[in-house]
Amino acid sequence: MKEIIDASDFLEKRIRIYDAELNVLDLSHINHDIDLLIKFIRERKKELSLSKKFVPWDFYNKYNAEKYINKGYLDINDNVSFLYVRDALKCFGYTGGHYQRAIWKIKGTEKSLWFPKLYENKDWNNSLSDDLKKIEMRKTDNSSIGLIGKHEWIVFAHYKDFLGQIVYKFLGEFHSSKDLSTEFNHVFLRTEILIDLKEYQTI
């Protein structure tokens, strides 16, 4: 439910079946509420259509890289996700097949795409802050990672959504923070929430 609300930016509406004492409401009352909800949906759709903000649900294009390449940008407010690493790479000029590594350098730039698991796993215990602005990288055994280097990463987190689907979710651009990092904990701060793809299509 939360995933759908996040993706659509719509409001949650419920039709009550029981009253305060948990007695089933009269069918005519329920039907009346259904009619009101249908009216609300129609008015909401009309309002969004007039403001050109209505986007029909399209499962097959939701994860399609061409959709974002044609738009010319990635924006975290659009809840961008891809089913495969290669689909994210295509937005930056990649033309190959499946790609399994966690990092891919964008040719001709200082930037790379990073596909981290932001939860504890066998080797790493990475985390994302609640405000989505900071990623912390540490080893599961808390051993040394070494001194942090200069990194500019466009991040697509390995993520299981609320529908159980594994996707790579766009989180924005993050840069390494030398001031906040230690030998055991590397910190990356978000610098951009929108990426202009047009500059990467000619690389």
Buried (B, 14 or more C-beta within 10 A) or exposed (E): EEBEEEBEEEEEEEEEEEEEEEEEBEEEEBEEBEEEEEEEEEEBEEEBEEEEEEEEEEEEEBBBBEBBBEEEBBBBEBBBBBBBBBBBBBBBBBEEEEBEEBEBEBEEEEBBBBBBBBBEEEEBBBBBEEEEBBBBBBBEEEEEBEEBEEBBBBBBBBBEBEEEEEBBBBBBBBBBBEEBBEEEBBBBBBEBBEBEBEEBEEE
